[in-house]
Amino acid sequence: DAKTTQPPSMDCAEGRAANLPCNHSTISGNEYVYWYRQIHSQGPQYIIHGLKNNETNEMASLIITEDRKSSTLILPHATLRDTAVYYCIGPGGGGNKLTFGTGTQLKVEL
Amino acid sequence: NAGVTQTPKFRVLKTGQSMTLLCAQDMNHEYMYWYRQDPGMGLRLIHYSVGEGTTAKGEVPDGYNVSRLKKQNFLLGLESAAPSQTSVYFCASSSLLRSRQGEAFFGQGTRLTVV
């Protein structure tokens, strides 16, 4: 089972940065951390992943702590369309056997 | 390039009926997955495949069978549908490369109701 802990819900004002935390304290040295989001019953969408270093792409940034026990997904300028459930996948849940938890419901408001 | 395509998109079955859900991907991915998602819940892995001709059980495999006869297709079968199998079913695929295995592409889902 994926052993990640995420807050069940978060709110963010439109235009502000949304910082979504994830604890994955049992992650091993060669396991990646993956982030997905699911917008209202659509299929989940891959966002970003990382191993040790911080990562950035056109969608988001991923900050991984030095001890790799936690990470933060950053949406730099959240919009209403970013309202979704965000899933962090970590120890034992990555690779070829993706295991999703219950995620964080992010609500972006005006 | 369609990505991952699921058919059908909607289906209503009577208890005891059988059906097959089809997933097709055009990205030449080795790995394919079937998930179910119940209202207000996260995704649960039913079965997955790491290559043509191979399948493996996931978290909730009971009541389902799968086949991967062709690399691009992954079929999910319900032999005798039960109301507890009412759910949204998602198919996904991902690359063989270790650094990309968790970067999965999902279909838009099949909404199945068993009455």
Contacts between the chains, C-beta under 8 A, distances in Angstrom:
chain1	res1	chain2	res2	distance
A	32	B	99	7.1
A	32	B	102	5.7
A	34	B	102	4.1
A	34	B	103	7.2
A	41	B	88	6.8
A	41	B	109	7.1
A	42	B	108	6.5
A	42	B	109	7.3
A	43	B	4	7.7
A	43	B	90	5.4
A	43	B	92	7.6
A	43	B	106	3.3
A	43	B	107	5.5
A	43	B	108	5.2
A	43	B	109	5.7
A	44	B	43	6.9
A	44	B	90	7.2
A	44	B	92	7.7
A	44	B	104	7.7
A	44	B	106	5.0
A	45	B	106	7.2
A	46	B	103	5.1
A	46	B	104	6.2
A	46	B	105	7.1
A	49	B	102	5.8
A	49	B	103	6.3
A	51	B	99	7.9
A	87	B	42	7.1
A	89	B	102	6.3
A	94	B	101	7.0
A	94	B	102	4.2
A	95	B	98	7.3
A	95	B	101	4.9
A	95	B	102	6.3
A	96	B	31	5.0
A	96	B	48	6.9
A	96	B	50	5.5
A	96	B	94	7.3
A	96	B	101	5.1
A	97	B	45	6.8
A	97	B	48	6.2
A	97	B	58	7.2
A	98	B	33	6.4
A	98	B	45	7.0
A	98	B	92	7.2
A	98	B	94	7.6
A	98	B	102	6.0
A	98	B	104	5.8
A	99	B	45	6.3
A	99	B	59	7.3
A	100	B	35	7.6
A	100	B	42	4.7
A	100	B	43	4.2
A	100	B	44	7.7
A	101	B	42	5.7
A	102	B	41	7.3
A	102	B	42	4.6
A	103	B	42	6.2
